[in-house]
Amino acid sequence: PVYVEAAVGIIKEVFQSGSGKNVNYETIVYPNSGETWISDSHRWLENSKTPDESFAEYANNWHHLGARIIGGCCRTSPDTIKKIRENMSSQRVYDIS
């Protein structure tokens, strides 16, 4: 999740300038939990997951940057999505569950 903010900013910049100017688009953000994979031992590093509360704060930033479809992929959980939804309850959101 820590790299998503920069990526959303770049996408926004590209579509607001040059050839993307007249393109209608929605930015989708669907990152994994941020855990560190240790390939030598084929396991996840313990305690490296982004806490759900932090993930939800990141999601709020992504929304402010223009992401309109926000979720979680690998190693996120229903609790992660619940925190995102709770954190964004005052914003205009669409529940597609």
Secondary structure, 3 states (H helix, E strand, C coil): CCCHHHHHHHHHHHHCCHHHCCCCCCEEECCCCCCCEECCCCEECCCCCCCHHHHHHHHHHHHHHCEEEECCCCCCCHHHHHHHHHHCCCCCCCCCC
